[in-house]
Amino acid sequence: MAEATYVPECNAGLSPNCPRVQYCTDTLGTGDVSVETHRGTTRSLIAIIAAALMSLSVWAGELPTSSPEAVGMSSERLLRINTAMQRHIDAGDIQGAVTVVARRGKVVHFETHGMMDVDQGRAMEKDAIFRMASSTKPLLGVAVMMMMEEGLLRPSDEISKYIPEFKDTQVAVLKDPADEDISPYSVRGNVPEHRLVPAARPITIQHLLTHTSGLASGGLGTAITGRLPRDSETTLASHMPKYGAVPLDFQPGSRWSYSPGVGLDVMARIVEIVSNQPFDEFLRERIFEPLGMVNSYFNVPPEKESKRVVIHGRELPAWVSRGPTKYFSASGGLSSSAEDYLRFEQMFANGGALLGNRLLSPRSVEMMASNQLGDLYRGFSRTQQGMGFGYTVAVVLDPITSNSRRSKGAFGWGGAFGTQSWTDPQEELTAVIMLQQPFRPAQYDFGNAVRQAIID
C-alpha cells in the first residue's frame, strides 16, 4: 500500500466526466494551425493522456497509508493489537490473525500474527485467504441495494413475485394448545407434535434481508424439514424453489431469528433473476473488480490455493472440504483476504465509492446501515440491548447498553470461523480482523484496542 494523494476531481478513475480528461480532449481551436498539425497535436495529447491514465490506473489499485498520528490515532496504542493477538496465540486460543485498521481513508495498521499453517511452521501472510462464512452476507446486502437503486427491486416486493413456489407459505406451530399458535424459537432432538397454519403475510425482500422471514432459522419448521440435500451440480436456481414448500419457523415479520444458510441464498437467487447474471459473476463484475478485491472467490483458483489458511485444531464440517461448487452461497460461501474486506468496508466509509468507482449512493449506504426493526432485534441470545439490524448488518444504537467498542451508527457483521469487519462512520474508521478460530475474546480485544487508539 503506497502513500498517495486523493485527487477528488478525477479520483484516479477512467470516468469521461473527469475534468482533467475533458480539458485535454476538448476540441482544439485550429486558428492558424494546419489540419495536419492539429491532428498530430491531438494524437500526441491522446498518447499523453493514455499514459497518464495508465499510471493513474496503477495508482488506483493501492490504498493510501498514513502514520496513525496524522489521522488522529496513536501508534503506541495500536501496538496493543499485536500484544493482544500474541497473548491469544500463546494461550492456544487462535493459531494466527491478520488485522487491518484505516481512518479517514488511510491505512494505519496492517499486521500479521501467528501461523498460516501450524503443521508446516508457515507464518501468517498479509494476503492469506480465509473462509469467510457469514461474513459473506453483507456483500449480498450491497448487491440488493444496487438492484434497488436501479429500480429492479423494492423492499416490499413479495418473493413469490420472483420465485412462484413461495406463494401461500405455511407456518409450523405446536399442536397444542389448539386455540393458540405457538412457534418455539428453537427445536433440538425429537420433533414435537405440530400443525401448519397459513402465513399471515407473504415473505418480502425486507424480511429476507433482516432475518425476519421465518425461513430455515432453526425453529419448528426447520426441524420438520431437515436439511435439503445438495450435490456438486446444485445451483441457486435449482435449489431455492424447493424452500417454497418448507414450513416457516414463525410468522414473517414477527421476530428476528437468524437464517444462517438459506434466507439470503433465496435473496441471491432473486438478484440472479433481476440482473440476469449468476451471483458469482454479479459480485465479480459489480463489486470485486471495481473495488480491487483480487483475493475473493467462491472457488479459490488452483494457483492461489496455497494462500489459503490451513485451519488447525478444529474439526471442520464436510462442506468445507467439498470441491469446486456451482452453488454460490450468499450466506457463507466466500473465501477472501483482509485487504479485500478492508476495501469493502472503506467503500461504505466513503459513502458508497472507492478509488473512483461508485457502487452505491450515500443514501443507499445509510439505508442499508439503518435499524430496520425497531426494538425487534435482540441478537442470538435474545437479550442483546442497544443494537439494531439493517440489511444484512448489525447496527450500534447505543454504545453503552450494547457493550460495544464502536460508536453509535457503526455497522458490520462476522463469520463462524472468526472473521469480523465493521465501519464506524462517526469515527471515519474501518476495521477488519481475520481469524479461523471463532474466539470472541480475541475479537473483543481487537475492537477495544482500536477504540482506545483514537486520540482525536
C-alpha positions in Angstrom: 0.0 0.0 0.0 1.6 3.2 -1.1 1.3 6.8 0.1 -1.0 8.6 -2.3 -2.8 11.9 -2.6 -6.5 11.7 -3.3 -7.5 13.6 -6.4 -11.2 14.4 -5.9 -12.0 15.7 -9.3 -10.5 12.6 -11.1 -10.2 10.1 -8.3 -7.8 8.1 -10.4 -10.6 6.6 -12.5 -11.3 6.5 -16.2 -14.5 8.4 -16.0 -15.2 10.5 -19.1 -16.5 13.1 -16.7 -13.1 13.7 -15.2 -12.4 17.4 -15.7 -8.7 16.8 -16.5 -9.6 14.3 -19.2 -12.3 16.7 -20.5 -9.8 19.6 -20.6 -7.2 17.6 -22.5 -9.7 16.0 -25.0 -11.9 19.0 -25.8 -11.8 20.1 -29.4 -8.8 22.2 -30.1 -9.2 25.6 -31.8 -7.4 25.4 -35.1 -6.6 29.2 -35.5 -3.7 29.4 -37.9 -2.6 25.8 -37.3 -2.9 23.4 -40.3 -5.2 20.4 -40.1 -2.3 18.0 -40.2 -0.6 19.8 -37.4 -3.8 19.8 -35.4 -4.2 16.1 -35.9 -0.6 15.5 -34.9 -1.1 17.6 -31.8 -4.3 15.7 -31.0 -2.6 12.4 -31.4 0.2 13.5 -29.1 -2.2 14.7 -26.5 -4.1 11.5 -26.6 -0.9 9.5 -26.2 0.0 11.6 -23.2 -3.5 11.2 -21.7 -3.4 7.4 -22.2 0.0 7.2 -20.5 -1.2 9.4 -17.6 -4.4 7.4 -17.2 -2.5 4.1 -17.2 -0.3 5.5 -14.4 -3.3 6.6 -12.5 -5.0 3.2 -13.0 -2.0 1.6 -11.3 -2.2 4.1 -8.5 -5.9 3.4 -8.2 -5.1 -0.2 -7.2 -3.4 0.9 -4.0 -5.0 2.0 -0.7 -3.3 5.1 0.8 -1.4 4.7 4.0 -0.6 7.2 6.8 1.1 7.5 10.1 -1.6 6.9 12.8 -0.9 10.4 14.4 -1.7 12.1 11.1 -5.3 10.8 11.2 -5.8 11.1 15.0 -4.7 7.7 16.2 -1.9 6.6 18.5 0.9 4.4 17.1 1.7 3.2 20.6 -1.8 2.3 21.4 -2.3 0.4 18.1 0.6 -1.8 19.1 -1.8 -3.2 21.8 -3.4 -5.1 18.9 -0.2 -7.0 18.4 0.2 -7.7 22.1 -3.4 -8.9 22.4 -3.1 -11.2 19.4 0.1 -12.7 20.6 -1.4 -13.3 24.0 -4.2 -15.4 22.5 -1.8 -17.2 20.2 0.5 -18.1 23.2 -2.6 -19.4 25.0 -3.6 -21.6 22.1 -6.9 -19.7 21.6 -6.1 -18.9 18.0 -3.5 -20.0 15.5 -3.0 -16.6 13.9 -4.7 -13.5 12.5 -4.5 -10.6 10.1 -5.6 -7.2 11.5 -6.2 -4.0 9.5 -7.4 -0.6 10.5 -8.0 2.5 8.4 -9.1 6.0 9.5 -10.1 8.9 7.3 -9.4 6.8 4.3 -5.8 5.9 5.2 -4.5 2.6 6.4 -2.7 3.0 9.7 -2.3 -0.6 10.8 -1.9 -3.8 8.8 -0.2 -6.7 10.7 0.1 -10.4 10.6 0.1 -12.6 13.7 0.9 -16.3 14.3 0.7 -19.1 11.8 -1.0 -19.6 8.5 -0.1 -23.3 8.6 0.8 -24.6 12.1 2.0 -28.1 11.0 4.3 -26.6 8.3 5.5 -23.8 10.5 4.4 -21.2 7.9 3.9 -17.7 9.3 0.8 -15.8 8.5 0.9 -13.7 5.4 -0.9 -10.4 4.6 -2.6 -11.8 1.6 -3.7 -15.1 3.3 -7.1 -16.3 2.1 -9.7 -17.0 4.9 -13.0 -18.8 4.9 -15.5 -16.0 5.4 -18.6 -18.0 6.3 -21.4 -15.4 7.2 -19.0 -12.5 6.6 -20.2 -13.2 3.0 -23.7 -11.8 3.9 -23.0 -8.0 3.7 -21.9 -8.5 0.1 -25.4 -9.7 -0.7 -26.7 -6.6 1.0 -24.8 -4.4 -1.3 -25.9 -6.4 -4.4 -29.5 -5.9 -3.3 -29.1 -2.2 -2.7 -27.6 -1.9 -6.2 -30.7 -3.6 -7.7 -33.0 -1.3 -5.6 -31.1 1.8 -6.9 -31.8 0.5 -10.5 -35.5 0.1 -9.7 -35.4 -3.7 -10.2 -36.3 -4.5 -6.6 -38.3 -3.0 -3.7 -38.1 -3.9 -0.1 -41.8 -4.6 -0.1 -41.7 -7.0 -3.0 -43.1 -10.4 -2.2 -40.5 -13.0 -3.0 -43.2 -15.1 -4.8 -43.1 -12.4 -7.5 -39.7 -13.8 -8.5 -39.9 -17.4 -7.2 -43.5 -18.5 -7.5 -43.0 -21.6 -5.3 -43.1 -19.2 -2.3 -46.8 -18.5 -2.9 -49.1 -19.4 0.1 -46.4 -20.4 2.6 -47.3 -22.1 5.9 -46.0 -21.7 9.4 -45.3 -24.6 11.8 -46.8 -24.3 15.3 -47.2 -26.7 18.2 -50.3 -29.0 18.0 -51.4 -27.9 21.5 -52.9 -25.7 22.6 -55.3 -25.8 19.6 -56.6 -22.2 20.2 -53.1 -20.6 20.2 -50.4 -20.7 17.6 -47.1 -21.2 19.3 -43.8 -21.3 17.3 -40.9 -22.3 19.6 -37.7 -20.3 19.0 -35.6 -23.5 18.5 -36.2 -27.2 18.4 -33.5 -29.8 19.2 -33.8 -33.5 19.3 -37.3 -35.0 18.7 -39.8 -33.0 16.7 -42.8 -32.2 18.9 -46.4 -32.7 17.6 -47.3 -29.9 15.4 -49.7 -28.5 12.9 -49.4 -26.0 10.0 -51.2 -22.7 9.7 -51.3 -20.2 6.8 -48.7 -17.4 6.9 -50.4 -14.2 7.9 -48.5 -12.3 5.3 -46.2 -13.1 2.4 -42.4 -13.2 2.8 -40.9 -10.0 1.4 -37.4 -8.9 0.4 -37.4 -6.8 3.6 -38.0 -10.0 5.7 -35.1 -11.9 3.9 -32.6 -9.0 4.4 -33.4 -8.6 8.1 -33.7 -12.3 9.1 -37.4 -11.9 9.9 -38.8 -14.3 7.3 -39.1 -17.4 9.5 -37.4 -19.4 6.7 -34.9 -22.0 7.9 -33.9 -20.3 11.2 -33.7 -23.2 13.5 -37.3 -23.4 14.7 -40.0 -25.9 14.3 -40.4 -25.6 10.6 -36.7 -26.3 10.2 -36.9 -29.3 12.4 -39.8 -30.8 10.4 -38.0 -30.4 7.1 -34.4 -31.2 8.0 -31.6 -30.3 5.6 -32.4 -30.3 1.9 -29.6 -32.2 0.2 -27.2 -30.6 -2.3 -24.6 -32.1 -4.6 -21.9 -30.8 -6.9 -24.4 -29.9 -9.6 -26.7 -27.9 -7.3 -27.2 -24.2 -8.1 -29.2 -21.4 -6.6 -31.7 -21.7 -9.5 -32.3 -25.5 -8.9 -32.3 -25.4 -5.1 -34.1 -22.2 -3.9 -37.6 -23.1 -5.3 -37.6 -26.2 -3.1 -37.8 -24.0 0.0 -41.1 -22.7 -1.1 -42.7 -25.8 0.4 -40.8 -25.7 3.7 -42.9 -24.7 6.7 -41.7 -21.4 8.3 -40.5 -21.2 11.8 -42.7 -18.2 12.7 -44.9 -15.7 11.1 -42.9 -13.4 8.8 -42.0 -10.1 10.4 -42.9 -11.2 14.0 -39.4 -11.8 15.3 -35.7 -11.7 14.5 -34.2 -15.2 14.1 -31.1 -15.8 12.1 -31.4 -17.8 8.9 -27.7 -18.9 8.7 -27.8 -20.7 5.3 -31.0 -20.2 3.4 -32.7 -16.9 3.7 -30.0 -14.8 1.9 -29.4 -17.6 -0.6 -33.0 -17.1 -1.7 -32.3 -13.4 -1.9 -29.2 -14.1 -4.0 -31.3 -16.1 -6.4 -33.6 -13.1 -6.8 -30.6 -11.0 -7.6 -29.7 -13.5 -10.3 -33.2 -13.3 -11.8 -33.4 -9.5 -11.9 -29.8 -8.9 -13.0 -29.8 -11.8 -15.5 -26.4 -12.9 -14.1 -25.1 -15.8 -12.0 -24.5 -14.5 -8.5 -20.7 -15.1 -8.6 -20.4 -13.2 -11.9 -22.5 -10.3 -10.4 -20.2 -10.0 -7.4 -17.1 -10.3 -9.6 -18.2 -7.6 -12.1 -20.1 -5.3 -9.9 -18.2 -5.4 -6.6 -14.9 -7.3 -6.6 -13.4 -5.8 -9.8 -14.4 -2.1 -9.1 -13.1 -2.3 -5.5 -9.9 -4.2 -6.5 -10.8 -7.3 -4.4 -8.4 -9.7 -6.0 -8.5 -12.5 -3.5 -12.2 -13.1 -3.2 -13.6 -16.3 -4.6 -16.4 -18.9 -4.2 -13.9 -21.3 -5.8 -10.3 -20.4 -5.0 -8.3 -21.0 -8.2 -5.5 -23.6 -8.1 -2.8 -21.0 -8.3 -4.0 -19.4 -5.1 -4.9 -22.5 -3.1 -1.5 -22.2 -1.3 -2.6 -18.8 0.1 -5.5 -20.4 2.0 -5.1 -20.6 5.8 -4.9 -24.2 6.9 -7.3 -24.4 9.9 -5.7 -26.0 12.9 -7.2 -27.8 15.9 -10.8 -27.8 14.7 -13.0 -30.5 13.2 -14.4 -28.9 10.1 -17.9 -29.6 8.5 -17.9 -31.7 5.4 -18.8 -28.7 3.2 -15.5 -27.0 4.0 -13.5 -29.7 2.1 -16.0 -30.0 -0.7 -14.6 -29.4 -4.1 -15.5 -26.7 -6.6 -19.1 -25.6 -6.4 -21.8 -24.3 -8.6 -23.8 -23.2 -5.6 -22.7 -19.6 -4.9 -24.0 -19.1 -1.3 -24.6 -15.6 -0.3 -25.0 -16.9 3.2 -21.5 -18.2 3.6 -19.7 -19.4 0.5 -16.9 -16.9 0.1 -13.2 -17.0 0.7 -11.3 -13.7 0.9 -8.4 -11.7 2.4 -8.1 -9.0 5.0 -7.2 -6.3 2.5 -10.1 -7.2 0.2 -12.5 -6.8 3.1 -10.9 -3.5 4.2 -11.6 -2.2 0.7 -15.2 -3.4 1.0 -15.6 -1.6 4.4 -13.8 1.5 3.1 -16.4 1.7 0.3 -19.0 2.1 3.0 -17.0 4.7 4.9 -16.6 6.7 1.7 -20.4 6.8 1.2 -20.5 4.0 -1.4 -17.4 4.7 -3.5 -13.7 3.7 -3.6 -10.9 4.8 -5.8 -13.1 6.4 -8.4 -15.7 3.6 -8.6 -19.1 4.2 -7.1 -21.1 1.2 -6.1 -23.9 2.9 -4.1 -25.2 6.3 -3.3 -24.5 7.7 0.2 -28.3 7.4 0.9 -28.3 3.7 0.0 -25.4 3.1 2.4 -27.3 4.9 5.1 -30.4 2.9 4.4 -28.6 -0.4 4.5 -26.9 0.5 7.7 -30.0 1.9 9.5 -32.0 -0.1 12.0 -34.9 -1.6 10.1 -36.5 -3.5 13.0 -37.5 -1.1 15.8 -36.8 -3.0 19.0 -37.3 -6.4 17.4 -33.5 -7.3 17.3 -32.2 -9.0 20.4 -29.3 -10.9 18.9 -28.6 -14.6 19.2 -29.0 -14.5 23.0 -32.4 -12.7 22.7 -31.2 -10.5 25.5 -29.0 -8.1 23.5 -29.6 -4.4 24.2 -28.6 -1.3 22.3 -28.3 -2.9 18.9 -30.4 -2.8 15.8 -30.3 -4.6 12.5 -30.2 -3.2 9.0 -30.0 -5.0 5.7 -27.6 -8.0 6.5 -25.6 -6.0 9.1 -26.0 -5.3 12.8 -26.1 -1.6 13.8 -25.0 0.0 17.1 -27.8 2.1 18.5 -26.3 2.7 22.0 -22.6 2.0 22.6 -23.1 1.8 26.4 -26.1 -0.6 26.7 -24.8 -2.7 23.8 -21.4 -3.0 25.5 -19.9 -2.2 22.1 -16.4 -0.9 21.3 -17.9 1.1 18.4 -19.7 4.3 18.1 -23.4 4.9 17.5 -24.2 4.1 13.9 -21.3 1.7 13.4 -22.3 -1.4 11.5 -20.9 -4.7 10.3 -21.1 -8.5 10.6 -18.9 -11.6 11.1 -18.5 -15.2 10.3 -18.5 -18.5 12.1 -14.8 -19.1 11.5 -13.9 -15.9 13.3 -13.8 -13.2 10.6 -15.2 -9.8 11.6 -15.3 -6.4 10.0 -17.1 -3.1 10.5 -17.4 0.5 9.5 -17.7 3.3 12.1 -18.9 6.4 10.2 -18.8 8.7 13.3 -15.1 8.0 13.7 -14.4 7.7 9.9 -12.9 4.3 10.7 -12.9 0.8 9.2 -11.5 -2.3 10.8 -11.0 -6.0 9.9 -9.9 -9.0 11.9 -9.4 -12.3 10.2 -9.3 -15.4 12.3 -10.1 -19.0 11.6 -11.0 -19.9 15.1 -14.1 -18.1 16.4 -12.6 -16.9 19.6 -14.7 -13.9 20.8 -12.2 -12.6 23.4 -9.7 -12.0 20.6 -12.3 -10.1 18.6 -13.2 -8.1 21.6 -9.6 -7.2 22.4 -9.0 -6.1 18.8 -12.1 -3.8 18.9 -11.1 -2.5 22.3 -7.5 -1.7 21.1 -8.8 0.0 18.0 -11.2 2.1 20.0 -8.6 3.2 22.6 -6.1 4.1 19.9 -8.4 7.0 18.7 -7.0 10.2 20.2 -8.9 12.9 18.5 
